[in-house]
C-alpha cells in the first residue's frame, strides 16, 4: 500500500488517509439523498437514482484514486442536477431519457478534450492571479455551503415598491433566529469543531462530525427511527434501476434527441452548457485545492505543460473526472463531477488516492447502510465545510488587491462563486472581466487565444440560457 500510493513521498500515512476519506464521505454523503430527490422530479424512480448515484460515485472515485492517485471524490454534481431537472426537462420539455443522452454526450466531449490535451491548454491559459482567485473563491463557496447547510442563514422575500406600487421583489439574506434545536446544534458543532482544529487535534474535523451527530440525538435533531426504515432496500433499488439503466440509448433517448432538426441547435447548446459547467467546476476544484496543498506539485505542473498522454497526476485526474460523467449517464444520473467537498478530507491531511479509495468503499457500503448514513445531519458536516473554506482563503494573499487590474477579475471570480452558488459561473464572470480589463488597458495581447475562446463560449452560453 505504501509503494502503490506513495504515502511517505506525500507526507502522509494510512491512518491520516482513512480519516480523510471518512471526513470527505460524510461531508458529501448528502448527495445520496438530495440527488434522487431532485432527479426523481423528472419521472425517474427515486431508488433507481439512489443506486445510480452510488455506482457513479464508486466508479468515478475509484478511478480517481487508483489511476490518478489523488484524494478527490466524485459524485453527481449539485447545480448540474438542478439544471438537468428544472431547465432541460421541466423548462425545455425534454424527457429524462433525452436529458441522460445529453449528459452521456457531454461526457464523451469531456473525454475528447482531455485525451487531446485541450483541457490542459485551458488550464495553462489561466493566469496565476486568477488561479489564486479561484482557490480563494472556492473557499468562499465551500464556507457559504457550510453556512447554508447549517441553517445559520435565513432568506426572506422583500417586496420592492417603485413609484408607489409593488412590481417586484428580492431575496434578502439574514442571520437566522437561534430558536430551534437544529440551528443550536449547528452552533454547538461549529464551536466544538473549531476548538478541535485550533488545538490541532488529529482527526478533529471527523471527531466534530461524529460528536455533533451524537449530541443531536437527545436534542431531537437526529432521528434514529430512520435506522429501521426499509424503504431504502437494496433489492428495490436494483429493481427500479432497470428503468434508468441504458435509458439514454433507447428510443426515447439518444434515438429521439436529434429526430427534430429544428431543435438540433438547442440540443447542441444544452450539451455545451452541461460541458462548460462540468469542466470548469472540476478545473476550479483542482486549481483551488491542489495548488495550495501541494497535491499537484510544481513538478507535476511542469509535466502537465510538457508531457503527452496520461503522465502527470493532473492528466490522470482530469481523465478520471471525464469518464465518470458518461458512466453515470449510462446508469441514470446527471453529470458526475469532482466534489469541492473533497477539500474537507484534504483539510485533515488527505494527500493520495487512498483517501479516494476509502470514500469509494464507504459509498459502496452505503448501498446497504443508507438508513445509518442518513442520520448524520447537515448541522454536523456544515462546520467542516466552514472551517475548510476559511483555510482556503489564504490563497487571496497572493493577489495584489491594490492593483485593480488584478483585483476586479479576482473579485468577480470569488464573490460570484458564492452569490451564484456555482464554481463555473464564478469562473465565467472572472474570465469575462479579465478580458474586459485587458481590452480597456490596451493589453489584449496578454489574453491567450484559449482564454478568448473560452470566454466567448461562456458569453454565448449566457445568451442562449437567457433566450431559452
N, C-alpha and C positions, 0 to 999 in steps of 0.2 A: 504493500500500500504506500509506503514511504517512497519507494522508487517510482511507482506509477504516477502519483500525484505531486511528487517533488515537494514534500511538506517542509523539510528543513530549508530548502532553497528559497521557499516563500515565507520563511519565518513563522511557521505555524505548526500545529500538531493535531493528532486525531481528536483529542478532547475539544479543542477550540473549534475545529471544523464541524463536529457533531452539534455543538452548542449553536454555532452559526446557522447550520441547516435547520435546526428546530425553530430558532428565532425567526428566520425568513419564512418558514412554513406557516407559523402562527400569524405572522404579520400579513400574509396574503391568503390565508385559508378562507376568508370571507367570500372569495370568488366562487367557492364550491356551491354557495347558496345564492349569491347575488346573480351570477351569470345565468343559471337556469331560470331564475325569476324574471330576468329581463328578456331572454330569448324565447321563453315559453309564451310570451305575448304575441309572438308571430304564428302560433299554432303548433309549435314544436313541443313534444311531450317533455314535461319538467324532468322526469327521471332520465330520459334519453340524453338531454343536455347535461345533466349532472354527471353521467358516466362519460360522455364525450369530453367534458371539461377535464376530468381526471386523466383520461387517456392522452389528450393533447398535452397536458401539463407533464405527465410522466415521460412521454417520448421526447418532447422538446427539451426538458430539463436534463434528462439522461444524456442526450447528445451534447448538450452544453457542457456537462461535467466530464464525460468520458472522452469526448473528442476535442473540446477546446480547453479543458482543464481550468475553467474559471468559475467563480462562485455565484453564478446568476441563475435564477429560476424563471421558468416560462409558464404562462397560462393565458387563457383568453383575456384580452385586454378590456378594461373598463373604458368607456368612451367609444371604443370601436364596436362594442356590443350594442351600445345605445344607438350609434349611427346605423348599425345593421337593422335594428328593430324599428326605431322611430322615423328614420329618414328613408332607408331603402325599402322596407316592407310596408310600413304604415303610411309614409309620406308619398313615395313614388309608386306604390302599388304592386311591387314585385312579390312573388311567392317566396317563402323561406327557402325553397329548393333553388330558385334562381339566385337568391342572395348568397347561398352557400357556394354556388357555382362561381359567383364573382369573387368570393373570398379565396377559392381554390386558384383561380387565375391570378389573383393578386399574389398568392404565394409563389406561383411559377415565375412571375415577373421579378419578385424579390430574389429568388434563386438565381435567375439570369443576371441581374445586376450585381449580385455577389460574386458569382463564378467569373464574370467578365471584368471584375475589378472596378465596375462603375461605382459601387458603394464606397470602395476605398478612395476613389477620386473625390467623391463628395466629402468624405471626412477630411481629406488633406486640403480641400479648398476652404475649410472653415478657419478663419484667422484665430490665433491663440487667444486673443482677448475674448472673442465670442465663445470659445470653448470654456474659458473660466466662467463666463456669464451663464452658460448652460449649466455648469456644475453648481453654482450658487443658486440658480433658478430652480433646479431640481430640489435643492434644499428647501426653498420656499414652498414648492409644490408638495413635497413629502410632509413638511410640517403642517401645511394647510389641510392636507388629507387627514392627518392625525387630529388636528383641532376639530375638524368637521365630524370625524368618526366618534370622537369623544363626546360630542354634543355640546361643546363649550360655546359654539356659535349658534345664534338664532337668526332667522331670516324672515323679515316682515315685508309685506307689500304695501308701499306707501303711495297713495294717490297724489298726482301732480296737477294742481289747479293751474290752468292757463286762461287768462282773460276772464276770470271768474267762473270758468267751467272746468270740470274734471275730464280730461281727454286722454289720460294715460296713467301709468303707474311705474314704479321702480321697486326693485328688491333691495332692501337696506339690511346689511349685516349688523349684528349687535351681539354683545355678550349675553349668553343665556342666563336665565334665572337659576340660581342654585337651590331649586325647590323640589328636586326629585332624586331618588336614590341612584339612578343611572349616572347623572352628572356628578353627584357627590363621589361615586365610585371612581369616575374618571379622574377627578381631582386627587383622590387618595392614591390612585395608581401613578399619576404624574409625579406627585411628591415622593412616593416610595421609589420609583424607578430613577428619578433624578438623583436622589440621595445615593442609591447603589452605584450609579455611573460615576458620580463625582468622587466617591470613595474608591473608585477603581476596583470594585468587587467583580471577580471573574464571573462572567455569565450574568452580569447584573440586569441586563435588559430581559433575558429569558426568565430570570427569577422574578422580576417585576411582573411579567405577563402571568405567570403561574400564581403568584401570591395575590395579585389583584383579582384573578378568577375565583380563588378560594374565598377572599373577603366578600366577593359579590354574592356568595351563596346565602349567608344569613341576611344580607341586605335585600334579597328578593330579586336581584338583577339577573343572576344566573339561574336558569330554570332546569333543574335536574330531571324534571319529568320527561325532557326530550331524549334522555338516555334510553328510555324504553320505547321510544317511538319506532314502530315497524314500517312506517310509510316510506322510509328510505332504503328498503330492502334491495340487495344487490340483484336478486332474481328479477324483480320488477324493472329495474334499470336496464338489464340486458334485453328483456322482452320489448321494452319501448325503443331501445336503440335501433331496432330494425326499421323504425320509421325514418330515422335521420341518416343512418349509415349508407353511404353511396347515393343519397338523395340528390347531391349536386350534379350527378351524371345522368339522372333519369330523364324521362320525357317532360317532366315539369321543371327540370333544372337546366343543365347546360344545353340540352337539345332545343329548349324553347327560348333560351336567353337571346339568341340572335335571329329568331324567326321573324320578328317585326323589324324591317330595315329602317323604319323611321325612328326607332328607339336606340339604334346602334350607337350614335354619338353619346346619348345619355348613359348607356351601359358602360362605354369606354371611360367616360369622365367619372362615373361612380367607382369603377375599378381603380382609376388613378387616385381618387380621394382616399380609398382604402390603403393603397400602396404608400402614398405620401405620409399619412398618419402613422402607419406601421413602421416605415423606415426611419422616420425621424424620432419617434418615441424610443426606438431601440438605440439609434446613434446617440441621442441625448443621454440616455441612461448609461451607456458605456463611457462616454466622454465625462459625464458628471461624476461618476463614482470611480472609474478606473484610473483616471489621471492622478487624482489626489491621493489615492491609497496605494498606488504603485502596482495594481493588478496588471495594468498594461504599462510596462516599463518603457524607458527611453529606447532600450534596445529593441523592444517589441514594436514601438512606433516606427523606428527606422526600418525594421523588417517589413512592416506594413507598406512603407513607401517604396521599398526597393525590391521586394520579393515578388515572385509569381506563383500562382497556385494557392494552396492552403498551408502556408508555412508559419505564419505568425499566429499568435493567440487570437488577435483581433479578427483575422481572416476566418478562423475556425468558429469563433463566437458568432460572427455575422452569418455564416453558413448555417449554423445550428438554429439560429433565430429564423432564417428564411424558410427552412424546410418545415418548421413547426406549424406555420400557418396553413400550408396545404394539407398536412396530416390532420389538423384539427377540422378542416372543412370536410374531409372525407368522412369523419365520424359524426359531424353535425354540430360544429360550434363556429363562432365568429373568429376573427383574427387572433392567433396565438402570438404573443409578443413577450419580450424580456421585461420582467417586472421591476419597477422602480423600488418596490418594497424589498428587493434583494439588498438594498442599502442597509436594511436593519441587520441582516446577517453579516454583511461586510463591516458594519459598525462594531460588532463584537469580535471581529478578528478573522472572519472567513476570507480565505485568500486563494483557495484551489477548487478544483472540480469536485472534491469530496463533499464540500458543502452542498453542491447541487445534487449529488447522488443521494444525500440524506433527505433533501427536500423531495426528490422523486419517490423515494421509498415511503415517506410519510403520505404523499398524495396517493400512492398505491394502497396503503393501509387504510386510508380514509374512505375507500370504497366499502370497507367493512365496518369502519368505526365512525361513520358520518354523525350519528347522534352524539357521540362523545366530543367530537371536534366542534360541533355546533354550540356547545355550552360555553366556549371561550367567547366572552362578549367583546364587542368593538372597543369598549372602555378599557379593556385590558391590553389590547395591542396598540391603541392610539398613542399612549405615552412613548412607546418605542419609536414610532414614526416621527413624533415631535422632536425627540432628542437626536435622532439621526439627521433630521433636517437641520437642526441647529449646528451639528458638527460639519455639515456640508457647506454652510455659509462662509467658511474660511476661504473658499475659492474667490470670494469677492475682493479679498485684499490684493489680488494680483491685477486688479483693474484700476486704471488711473481715472478716478471719478472726477477729478478737476478738469479733465480734458473731455469736453462734450462730444468730441468726435468718437471717443470710446464709450462715454457714459450713456449717450442716447440709445444706441442699439442694445447695450447691456441691460439698460433699464427695461426696455420693451421685451427682451427675451425673458428676464427673470420675473417681472411682475405679471406679464400676460400668462405665464405658465399657471400661476395660482388663480388669477382672476377668471381665466377661460377654462380652468380645470383641465388643461391639456398641454402636455410637453410639446407636441408638434406645433400647436398654434403659437406657443411662446417663441419657438424657434423661427416660425414663419414671420412673426412680427419683427423679431430682431434682424433677420436677414433683409427684410424689406427696408427697414430704417437704416441698416448698414449701407445698402446700395444707395439709398436716397442721400445719406450724409456724404458719401464719397462723390456722388454726382455734383452736389452743391459745392463741395470743396474743390471741384475740378480734378479729382483723383480717381476718375473712372477706371484707369489702368490698374489700380490696386485691387479691383474686383476680378476674381478669376472667372474664366468662361463658365466653369461648372456652377459657380455661385449665381451668375447671371441667369443660367438656365433654370436652376432650382427655384430661385426667387420668382422668375416668370411663371413657373408651374404653380407655385403657391398662390400667386395673384390670380391666375386662371382658375384655380380650384375655388377660391373665394367667390369669384364672379359666377361660376357655374352653380355653386351652392346657393347664392343669392337668387339666381334665376329659377332654380328648382324649387 
